[in-house]
Amino acid sequence: MIYSPLGKSPSGRRLQRIQNSPNYGNGAFQNIHETPQLAKGYNFGKVMFDFLFRKPKGLKPPKPITFLKTDLQALPVETDLLVWFGHSSYYLQFSGKRFLVDPVFSNSASPIPQTNKPFKGSNHYAVEDLPNIDYLLISHDHYDHLDYKTIKRLKPKVKQIITGLGVGSHFEAWGYPAESVVELDWNETLELENDITLNTTSARHFSGRGFKRNNTLWLSFILQTENYNLFLGGDSGYDTHFKEIGNKFGPFDLAILENGQYNLAWHYIHMLPEEVLQAAQDLRAKQLFPVHSAKFALALHAWDEPLNKIYELNKSINFPLVTPCIGEPVQLDHFPQQFSQWWKDI
């Protein structure tokens, strides 16, 4: 039986294009450097045991997450801003165009209903709250970044999807026309409307929605205009690619980097807070927006640890941090904008 949320594996011409990618080999996409799923000294049995029997205190917040309900449809499109929806989902508008990145508005970050549920207070936005979207950007096909129910509801509102090689097979299986999906490899450039340039860059991660891994590509995005240079990181472990991207495309006005759902056991594919700060410096970013937290408990750390740790580590370097609560507008033309440590009040 076909279970729709799993999507569909690439085939036909799409698979042929994947197989011709310089980043594909031995039947799967490859990271630039060797990237074990688990660090030395860890095994899947121990990781699963810890998940089942050694859950720490504070894994979920004791009270509903702080959020602000911004009327997205009433925002003038000429206003340059960002609105975060928790985890790695956010809305961007600048240069008169509207972008949506890795949206997850359903009640699960999993193919199994009622599992990996969002924290209370973190899921008060829905597809119905969004204006029409010019560009939907998907960094990779994991369930906490590509959500079947959200994508199905978005169909009438989305003009074009931009994603990594192979991910378009999911969209076509879910009813999107092939011409609405653009699939890119690493290090490609796409000229968008209103003089916006999109570049794809590498990340250190993996992909897959079923038993087969790495049959679609994970990536990061750069959006450039005359006024802005933005790095949208997606999921990634720390590696030399951040320095290389910073040297080639930096400095960046804002870098959005994952900071959450980490563990020493899998630090090759998800950065630790100290690595996030280093990556922002490698990118030559002027501001850092740490995401991938405050919505789902996908790792064995307290829900507020990612933000607490990065703030504590940042005391020695004083890097400008962007930490809005869910739904709080971030003005792209205000530098630096001040934010409260909202998680301290929960």
KENU-776139 format. One record per atom (N, C-alpha, C): x, y, z. Coordinates in steps of 0.001 Angstrom, whole numbers, padded with zeros to 6 digits, always signed. Example, Ala and Ser with C-alpha at 12.3 -4.5 7.8 and 13.67 -1.06 7.14 Angstrom:
2
+013190-005690+007800;+012300-004500+007800;+013200-003300+007800;+012850-002250+007080;+013670-001060+007140;+012900+000030+007870;
//
This chain:
346
+000842-001200+000000;+000000+000000+000000;+000874+001246+000000;+000389+002287-000668;+001109+003550-000724;+000578+004461+000380;+001459+004960+001233;+001088+005881+002295;+001520+007276+001841;+000581+008141+001518;+000862+009415+000849;+001920+010280+001526;+001912+010426+002873;+002927+011290+003491;+004374+010877+003207;+004604+009633+002847;+005973+009204+002529;+006497+009860+001268;+005596+010298+000382;+006033+010870-000872;+006382+009787-001876;+007256+010136-002825;+007609+009212-003889;+009089+009334-004211;+009739+008209-004420;+011156+008210-004768;+011360+008696-006206;+012476+009349-006488;+012750+009813-007850;+012856+008644-008830;+012411+008879-010049;+012487+007855-011084;+012576+008531-012448;+012775+007733-013497;+012780+008231-014861;+013830+009291-015110;+013451+010370-015807;+014396+011437-016147;+014933+012139-014908;+014087+012252-013891;+014540+012874-012638;+015688+012058-012031;+015566+010750-012023;+016618+009899-011490;+017877+009971-012350;+017708+010060-013661;+018869+010186-014546;+019645+011467-014247;+018915+012557-014019;+019589+013814-013692;+020334+013696-012369;+019717+013049-011391;+020372+012833-010100;+021663+012050-010283;+021607+010998-011060;+022772+010139-011260;+023906+010853-011985;+023586+011929-012691;+024617+012718-013378;+025199+013822-012508;+024666+013996-011294;+025165+015039-010404;+026567+014688-009899;+027458+015672-009827;+028796+015421-009260;+028749+015099-007775;+027599+015340-007137;+027454+015081-005699;+026774+013751-005418;+026633+012921-006464;+025974+011621-006341;+026971+010520-006665;+026989+009478-005850;+027885+008350-006093;+027514+007170-005231;+027792+005991-005710;+027481+004754-004988;+025997+004667-004616;+025150+005155-005532;+023721+005015-005350;+023074+005990-004399;+023779+007087-004036;+023218+008051-003093;+023966+009378-003200;+023327+010447-002733;+024023+011726-002629;+025058+011643-001511;+026163+012363-001688;+027276+012309-000748;+027587+013697-000197;+027957+013768+001059;+028478+015004+001620;+029897+015246+001118;+030367+016484+001279;+031711+016823+000805;+032757+015994+001539;+032602+015882+002855;+033498+015061+003666;+032714+013916+004291;+033434+012901+004706;+032784+011747+005334;+031914+012215+006501;+030683+011736+006541;+029719+012197+007535;+028990+011003+008136;+029538+010406+009195;+028836+009291+009850;+027526+009755+010456;+026521+008900+010445;+025261+009234+011096;+025465+009387+012603;+026338+008558+013178;+026620+008633+014608;+028125+008782+014838;+028468+009555+015843;+029868+009771+016176;+030477+008503+016779;+031781+008458+016780;+032505+007310+017326;+032144+007106+018798;+031876+005864+019158;+031527+005540+020532;+030038+005441+020788;+029225+005783+019763;+027769+005703+019902;+027222+004658+018938;+026088+004085+019274;+025413+003156+018371;+023908+003390+018479;+023169+002890+017498;+021739+003155+017451;+021005+002545+018645;+021483+001420+019144;+020854+000813+020306;+020910+001717+021522;+022094+002297+021765;+022245+003212+022903;+021404+004470+022714;+021391+005002+021500;+020603+006205+021236;+019127+005939+021487;+018622+004814+021010;+017211+004481+021206;+016891+004238+022685;+017809+003610+023400;+017610+003379+024829;+017482+004714+025566;+018371+005656+025227;+018319+006974+025862;+017001+007685+025556;+016537+007574+024304;+015283+008215+023932;+014100+007638+024706;+014151+006349+024950;+013029+005692+025603;+013067+005808+027126;+014267+005770+027708;+014358+005622+029158;+015170+006700+029875;+015811+007599+029155;+016652+008611+029803;+016306+010021+029352;+015030+010293+029239;+014615+011616+028811;+014881+012628+029926;+015512+013731+029602;+015861+014708+030641;+014652+015530+031073;+014787+016202+032200;+013753+017125+032636;+013737+018328+031697;+012573+018906+031534;+012471+020105+030709;+012461+019846+029220;+012214+018603+028813;+012190+018289+027386;+011115+019099+026673;+010003+019350+027385;+008931+020181+026853;+008690+021350+027805;+008262+022487+027293;+008060+023660+028158;+006920+023452+029142;+007031+024020+030341;+005984+023851+031362;+004729+024664+031077;+004848+025698+030226;+003727+026545+029851;+003715+026719+028334;+002624+027198+027771;+002592+027428+026322;+003693+028386+025870;+004222+028122+024686;+005257+028954+024082;+004713+030358+023814;+005539+031359+024044;+005181+032735+023735;+005040+032911+022224;+003954+033546+021798;+003812+033812+020368;+003051+035116+020170;+003228+035682+018987;+002529+036889+018582;+001805+036583+017286;+000528+036849+017225;-000243+036555+016007;-000240+037796+015107;+000670+037810+014159;+000769+038890+013184;-000159+038602+012011;-000872+039615+011563;-001761+039472+010410;-000906+039524+009143;-000490+038362+008670;+000435+038285+007536;-000186+038813+006252;-001480+038608+006085;-002122+039034+004854;-002272+040552+004774;-002202+041214+005918;-002342+042670+005939;-001001+043392+005798;+000105+042648+005788;+001414+043278+005688;+001635+043829+004283;+001969+045097+004142;+002282+045628+002811;+003478+044890+002218;+003361+044439+000978;+004418+043646+000375;+005702+044457+000200;+005601+045765+000272;+006799+046611+000156;+007627+046612+001432;+007070+046079+002523;+007795+046021+003797;+008721+044817+003800;+009992+045032+004105;+010986+043955+004099;+011094+043360+005495;+010629+042113+005641;+010612+041523+006979;+010623+039996+006926;+010780+039418+008113;+010784+037970+008306;+009887+037659+009492;+009107+036587+009396;+008296+036111+010519;+008567+034624+010709;+008987+034277+011915;+009343+032892+012253;+008140+032178+012836;+007966+030904+012449;+006852+030098+012934;+007301+028995+013893;+008527+029078+014397;+009073+028022+015232;+009799+026985+014405;+010733+026272+015042;+011574+025286+014372;+012281+025953+013188;+012151+025422+011979;+012849+025992+010825;+011895+026572+009792;+010679+026895+010203;+009681+027452+009290;+009628+028970+009440;+009669+029670+008323;+009559+031122+008392;+009089+031711+007062;+008558+032916+007175;+008023+033682+006048;+008919+034886+005819;+009250+035142+004573;+010116+036259+004199;+009425+037086+003132;+009510+038404+003246;+009105+039223+002117;+010084+040386+001964;+010553+040566+000756;+011426+041683+000421;+011453+041824-001105;+011837+043008-001553;+011844+043322-002986;+010500+043012-003647;+009438+043149-002880;+008109+042962-003427;+007714+041522-003675;+008450+040565-003143;+008137+039144-003324;+008006+038447-001982;+007196+037395-001960;+006922+036659-000735;+007512+035255-000819;+008275+034880+000214;+008921+033574+000298;+008404+032835+001532;+008318+031523+001421;+007996+030658+002552;+009019+029539+002583;+009599+029285+003762;+010696+028327+003889;+010313+027202+004848;+010428+025964+004381;+010255+024748+005192;+009045+024810+006139;+007845+025074+005612;+006684+025238+006500;+006166+023922+007064;+005899+023919+008370;+005288+022767+009055;+004210+023317+009974;+002956+023190+009546;+001834+023717+010310;+000895+022625+010820;+001222+021375+010585;+000356+020295+011055;+000681+019982+012513;+000036+018991+013058;+000233+018636+014470;+001242+017520+014665;+002149+017338+013708;+003140+016280+013837;+004309+016533+012911;+005519+016265+013393;+006709+016305+012552;+007155+014870+012277;+006198+014057+011838;+006428+012632+011675;+005378+012070+010721;+005685+010953+010046;+004658+010315+009213;+003607+009572+010033;+003876+009426+011323;+002956+008712+012210;+002130+009738+012972;+000816+009782+012762;-000015+010785+013434;+000131+010743+014958;+000022+011924+015561;+000055+012091+017016;+001423+011789+017630;+002471+011811+016813;+003833+011682+017335;+004614+012932+016950;+005669+013230+017715;+006454+014457+017502;+005537+015672+017381;+004647+015807+018343;+003671+016886+018322;+004324+018215+018721;+003854+019332+018196;+004428+020630+018551;+004096+021019+019986;+004959+021854+020566;+004712+022361+021911;+003446+023222+021918;+002775+023249+023041;+001605+024116+023169;+002023+025575+022964;+001238+026270+022175;+001521+027670+021890;+002381+027892+020669;+002986+026815+020137;+003934+026982+019031;+003303+026773+017666;+002015+026438+017630;+001419+026046+016349;+000123+026817+016080;+000157+028116+016331;-001040+028931+016156;-001124+029580+014775;-000195+029269+013905;-000281+029726+012514;-000707+028555+011639;-001417+028877+010567;-001905+027864+009639;-001771+028382+008214;-001898+027499+007259;-001823+027889+005847;-002810+029005+005545;-003978+028957+006180;-005010+029959+005924;-004582+031372+006331;-003580+031490+007198;-003094+032799+007629;-002159+033445+006621;-001688+032674+005658;-000667+033153+004733;-001264+033882+003537;-000548+034879+003029;-000898+035443+001727;-000443+034482+000631;-000698+034814-000619;-000159+034014-001711;+001362+034075-001694;+002000+032962-002006;+003448+032820-001901;+004069+032763-003299;+005043+033634-003537;+005736+033621-004833;+006697+032447-004940;+007463+032196-003844;+008478+031144-003884;+008449+030342-002582;+008217+029056-002717;+008305+028123-001592;+009654+027432-001667;+010495+027621-000643;+011830+027027-000601;+011835+025863+000373;+012294+024705-000091;+012386+023505+000754;+013843+023054+000788;+014434+023041+001984;+015861+022727+002113;+016156+021232+001965;+015222+020383+002411;+015394+018938+002265;+014079+018264+002661;+014010+016957+002500;+012701+016298+002595;+012409+015604+003922;+013109+015936+004991;+012764+015379+006294;+011408+015930+006762;+010730+015170+007612;+009353+015484+007982;+009213+016791+008754;+010252+017214+009452;+010178+018474+010189;+010515+019670+009311;+010688+019433+007995;+010939+020507+007030;+010001+020423+005826;+009552+019244+005511;+008626+019034+004394;+007438+018247+004933;+006344+018968+005177;+005180+018399+005847;+004055+018179+004840;+003645+016937+004715;+002646+016550+003714;+001350+017352+003836;+000773+017420+005029;-000510+018109+005194;-000395+019593+004863;+000698+020208+005289;+000909+021626+004988;+001051+021843+003488;+001847+021012+002842;+002094+021159+001405;+000804+020975+000608;-000023+020028+000998;-001285+019815+000296;-002178+021059+000398;-002245+021659+001573;-003093+022833+001767;-002531+024073+001075;-001225+024100+000882;-000575+025263+000278;-000774+025350-001235;-001158+024271-001849;-001167+024203-003312;-001828+025400-003998;-003001+025869-003573;-003620+027004-004257;-002880+028328-004074;-001963+028383-003088;-001315+029655-002749;+000105+029798-003293;+000681+028721-003804;+002102+028730-004172;+002278+028861-005679;+003113+029822-006066;+003396+030034-007484;+004514+029117-007963;+005623+029028-007188;+006758+028212-007618;+007468+027614-006414;+007920+026379-006575;+008701+025683-005545;+010141+025588-006017;+011092+025831-005103;+012511+025667-005407;+013090+024757-004333;+013742+023689-004758;+014222+022689-003811;+015387+021922-004404;+015863+020910-003697;+017002+020122-004149;+016607+019023-005116;+017593+018467-005790;+017358+017408-006763;+016569+016255-006135;+015545+015815-006838;+014767+014669-006407;+013563+014987-005558;+013577+016113-004848;+012485+016435-003930;+011194+016716-004693;+011316+017138-005936;+010129+017390-006746;+009251+016169-006935;+009816+014980-006792;+008999+013762-006936;+007906+013705-005871;+008184+014213-004668;+007159+014270-003623;+006036+015231-004038;+006417+016396-004523;+005421+017400-004891;+004515+016898-006023;+005093+016248-006998;+004269+015733-008089;+003336+014630-007587;+003825+013797-006676;+002969+012750-006106;+001816+013352-005309;+002007+014560-004797;+000994+015231-003991;+000144+016202-004807;+000247+016134-006140;-000666+016878-006984;-000167+018183-007554;+001083+018539-007339;+001624+019774-007912;+002032+019537-009367;+001776+020491-010247;+002218+020327-011637;+003736+020390-011736;+004302+019597-012631;+005753+019513-012775;+006382+020869-013062;+005679+021711-013829;+006254+023005-014215;+006346+023990-013049;+005696+023682-011926;+005768+024586-010768;+006975+024301-009879;+007710+023213-010161;+008812+022790-009305;+010149+022953-010020;+011080+023650-009376;+012450+023777-009872;+013372+023043-008907;+014100+022054-009413;+015033+021280-008592;+016466+021657-008953;+017258+021937-007941;+018614+022412-008171;+019637+021557-007438;+020827+021524-008010;+021986+020890-007381;+022699+021944-006545;+023734+021541-005819;+024579+022532-005148;+025265+023415-006189;+025521+024650-005782;+026305+025590-006589;+025634+025926-007922;+024333+026140-007844;+023604+026616-009010;+023008+027985-008712;+022711+028739-009767;+022176+030093-009632;+020889+030206-010420;+019905+030865-009815;+018617+031073-010457;+018250+032543-010307;+017955+033204-011411;+017542+034601-011372;+016028+034651-011209;+015573+035230-010094;+014158+035335-009803;+013627+036700-010237;+012354+036900-010022;+011747+038181-010370;+012265+039290-009462;+012085+040528-009922;+012456+041737-009162;+013935+041775-008812;+014766+041247-009719;+016232+041304-009552;+016723+040612-008282;+016089+039503-007948;+016525+038673-006822;+017316+037496-007388;+018504+037276-006856;+019333+036138-007264;+019313+035082-006173;+019030+033848-006563;+019075+032717-005628;+020257+031831-005985;+021102+031568-005004;+022202+030617-005156;+021967+029429-004231;+022267+028237-004711;+022226+027059-003844;+023640+026728-003402;+023772+026336-002155;+025084+025972-001609;+024957+024661-000842;+026084+024103-000489;+026111+022780+000136;+025737+022857+001616;+025420+021700+002178;+025179+021525+003603;+025707+020142+003972;+025872+019890+005256;+026371+018585+005711;+025253+017881+006471;+024497+017082+005741;+023314+016488+006352;+022969+015188+005634;+021697+014856+005544;+021240+013667+004831;+019767+013867+004505;+019158+012917+003820;+017761+013069+003419;+017063+011720+003470;+015761+011735+003184;+015002+010494+003101;+013765+010509+003967;+012672+009960+003423;+011412+009885+004147;+010996+008442+004418;+011694+007490+003842;+011384+006077+004046;+012632+005334+004487;+012775+004130+004022;+013932+003318+004417;+015191+003712+003657;+015030+004286+002461;+016190+004661+001657;+016615+006084+001988;+017875+006251+002296;+018395+007570+002617;+019193+008141+001452;+019236+009475+001430;+020098+010221+000511;+019762+010013-000965;+018485+009747-001264;+018074+009662-002664;+017552+010994-003189;+017479+012002-002308;+017196+013382-002695;+018261+014267-002056;+018384+015499-002559;+019485+016357-002123;+019042+017355-001059;+019898+017581-000084;+019741+018608+000944;+020618+019785+000552;+020195+020995+000876;+020986+022157+000467;+020660+023366+001330;+021403+024428+001103;+021127+025729+001711;+020935+026737+000584;+020339+027881+000930;+020029+028900-000065;+020688+030232+000292;+021010+030996-000736;+021429+032383-000583;+020491+033234-001425;+019923+034274-000827;+019085+035224-001550;+019785+036573-001562;+019985+037108-002752;+020723+038359-002909;+019910+039372-003701;+019895+040599-003215;+019333+041727-003957;+020312+042887-003830;+019943+044008-004379;+020792+045189-004249;+020935+045600-002792;+019902+045298-001977;+019887+045764-000592;+020238+044696+000444;+020081+043401+000090;+020247+042346+001085;+021057+041174+000545;+021721+040505+001489;+022413+039250+001205;+022106+038319+002370;+021245+037313+002127;+020716+036461+003193;+021154+035025+002991;+021596+034371+004071;+021960+032956+004040;+020908+032163+004796;+020256+031225+004097;+019218+030371+004684;+019796+028966+004797;+020155+028570+006002;+021034+027431+006165;+020436+026046+006038;+019139+025857+006310;+018645+024483+006376;+019346+023731+007494;+019338+022418+007462;+020032+021600+008465;+021446+021306+007999;+022396+021343+008937;+023784+021038+008568;+024628+020824+009810;+025533+019870+009720;+026608+019782+010685;+027689+020789+010325;+028590+021033+011264;+029670+021994+011007;+030719+021369+010101;+031244+022176+009176;+032309+021710+008280;+032924+022921+007584;+033854+022653+006697;+034585+023717+006006;+033720+024501+005028;+032549+023969+004680;+031740+024642+003661;+031286+026025+004107;+031112+026246+005414;+030682+027567+005864;+031742+028625+005536;+032996+028295+005762;+034081+029221+005448;+034153+029479+003950;+033990+028425+003173;+034044+028561+001717;+032890+029415+001196;+031715+029223+001748;+030554+030019+001337;+030753+031478+001740;+031263+031707+002952;+031514+033066+003405;+032520+033786+002538;+033579+033080+002134;+034599+033691+001283;+034060+034022-000099;+033177+033180-000610;+032663+033359-001975;+031490+034334-002034;+030566+034253-001060;+029322+035012-001151;+029148+036061-000048;+029946+035992+001007;+029764+036914+002113;+030304+038295+001806;+030135+039231+002749;+029449+039049+004038;+027927+039005+003871;+027251+038398+004854;+025805+038281+004834;+025184+039240+005847;+024085+039852+005444;+023359+040709+006382;+022717+039889+007487;+022313+038656+007155;+021676+037779+008135;+021960+036336+007748;+022359+035523+008722;+022507+034080+008526;+021500+033373+009422;+020685+032500+008835;+019722+031700+009574;+020285+030286+009665;+020628+029868+010881;+021319+028598+011090;+020603+027766+012144;+020594+026455+011939;+019959+025560+012911;+020747+025544+014217;+020010+025620+015321;+020608+025560+016653;+019594+024874+017565;+019567+023564+017498;+018604+022818+018293;+018457+021418+017738;+017935+020515+018549;+017784+019098+018199;+019164+018478+017925;+020126+018915+018706;+021500+018435+018567;+021807+017394+019645;+022912+016688+019447;+023379+015693+020404;+024807+015353+020010;+025656+015091+020990;+027027+014679+020667;+027050+013442+019782;+026023+012605+019924;+025980+011366+019144;+025832+011632+017650;+025155+012751+017294;+024964+013032+015867;+025415+014446+015489;+026522+014884+016094;+026963+016256+015843;+027534+016452+014439;+027779+015369+013699;+028214+015524+012313;+027098+016069+011427;+025834+015879+011813;+024724+016278+010950;+023861+017386+011571;+024097+017725+012841;+023415+018849+013483;+024426+019575+014360;+024553+020867+014180;+025567+021620+014914;+025231+021775+016393;+026268+021790+017213;+026167+022180+018614;+026193+023706+018686;+025688+024318+019772;+025612+025788+019833;+026939+026492+019570;+028037+025957+020089;+029328+026609+019849;+029722+026554+018374;+029288+025500+017685;+029562+025391+016259;+028698+026359+015447;+027494+026628+015938;+026624+027584+015261;+027259+028966+015260;+027785+029377+016394;+028457+030676+016474;+029681+030726+015560;+030421+029640+015501;+031589+029606+014632;+031174+029661+013162;+030105+028944+012823;+029623+028953+011441;+029203+030358+011021;+028553+031090+011913;+028139+032462+011597;+029350+033347+011329;+030410+033138+012114;+031633+033907+011883;+032299+033488+010577;+032308+032186+010293;+032878+031704+009036;+032146+032307+007837;+030830+032451+007963;+030024+033004+006871;+030212+034513+006719;+030852+035131+007710;+031002+036589+007746;+029627+037259+007824;+028795+036715+008685;+027446+037246+008859;+027461+038435+009816;+026588+039380+009568;+026441+040528+010453;+025482+040230+011603;+024535+039314+011367;+023581+038899+012392;+023338+037403+012249;+023013+036774+013373;+022717+035342+013387;+021323+035115+013940;+020514+034384+013191;+019192+033962+013650;+019262+032463+013906;+019346+032017+015175;+019384+030582+015487;+017976+029991+015488;+017733+028978+014660;+016410+028361+014552;+016507+026867+014889;+015491+026089+014462;+015448+024641+014701;+015194+024319+016170;+014436+025183+016827;+014090+024963+018235;+012714+025548+018512;+012240+025329+019748;+011031+025957+020293;+009721+025442+019701;+009745+024277+019037;+008482+023736+018523;+008352+022233+018706;+009446+021489+018494;+009415+020026+018592;+010547+019542+019497;+010308+018439+020190;+011358+017786+020978;+011882+016601+020170;+012935+016832+019411;+013505+015804+018549;+014874+015355+019025;+015307+015862+020168;+016603+015491+020735;+016486+015486+022254;+017514+014990+022921;+017476+014829+024379;+018124+016008+025096;+017626+017199+024811;+018041+018361+025599;+016786+019125+026007;+016892+019925+027054;+015765+020742+027492;+015321+021646+026347;+014044+021947+026288;+013488+022686+025147;+014145+024056+024975;+014554+024695+026087;+015134+026036+026024;+016661+026039+026055;+017269+024857+026111;+018733+024790+026168;+019419+025424+024953;+018946+025199+023729;+019652+025800+022578;+019797+027315+022677;+018714+028010+023061;+018799+029463+023169;+019602+029889+024395;+019432+029188+025506;+020215+029522+026705;+021706+029342+026449;+022061+028247+025790;+023480+027962+025562;+024113+028954+024607;+023409+029281+023527;+024033+030175+022556;+024162+031585+023133;+023221+031995+023987;+023354+033282+024649;+024534+033286+025609;+024712+032201+026361;+025816+032123+027318;+027158+032106+026589;+027267+031292+025551;+028502+031220+024776;+028814+032541+024075;+027779+033261+023716;+027957+034493+022962;+028460+035656+023814;+028450+035501+025129;+028898+036588+025998;+030348+036973+025738;+031143+036011+025288;+032568+036288+025075;+032845+036951+023724;+031892+036857+022777;+032147+037443+021451;+031114+038505+021078;+029961+038499+021747;+028933+039519+021539;+028495+039610+020083;+028198+038476+019493;+027727+038431+018115;+026253+038847+018094;+025827+039714+017180;+024420+040141+017147;+023471+038977+016880;+022605+038657+017846;+021667+037550+017736;+020262+038067+017457;+019566+037372+016584;+018181+037672+016248;+017327+036569+016874;+016545+036913+017897;+015791+035888+018641;+014358+036332+018878;+013563+036470+017838;+012159+036848+018038;+011367+035686+018619;+010239+035988+019235;+009308+034921+019571;+008552+034539+018301;+007855+033441+018330;+007093+032996+017172;+006096+034082+016769;+006124+034454+015501;+005197+035435+014969;+005634+036877+015077;+006728+037153+015769;+007198+038529+015943;+007957+038974+014696;+007539+040047+014035;+008218+040471+012809;+009666+040903+013054;+010542+040453+012187;+011937+040884+012176;+012086+041832+010989;+012402+043082+011265;+012535+044075+010206;+013916+043946+009571;+013961+043609+008307;+015246+043371+007649;+016069+044648+007490;+015407+045786+007495;+016139+047048+007309;+016459+047732+008631;+016250+047041+009752;+016613+047574+011070;+017784+046771+011634;+018933+047405+011786;+020103+046710+012305;+020787+047583+013345;+020991+047072+014569;+020427+045800+015042;+019053+046025+015670;+018175+045041+015557;+016869+045090+016205;+016974+044383+017547;+016343+044945+018563;+016439+044376+019905;+015311+043383+020155;+015649+042255+020793;+014672+041218+021111;+014803+040828+022575;+013684+040475+023165;+013701+040000+024546;+014089+038525+024589;+014562+038071+025745;+014793+036632+025941;+013471+036023+026416;+012539+035904+025499;+011154+035521+025801;+011056+034153+026460;+011973+033243+026145;+011919+031888+026695;+012192+031849+028194;+012795+032919+028742;+013079+032966+030168;+011799+033094+031003;+010720+033538+030362;+009464+033773+031085;+008531+032564+031066;+008989+031450+030503;+008137+030267+030399;+008516+029229+031470;
//
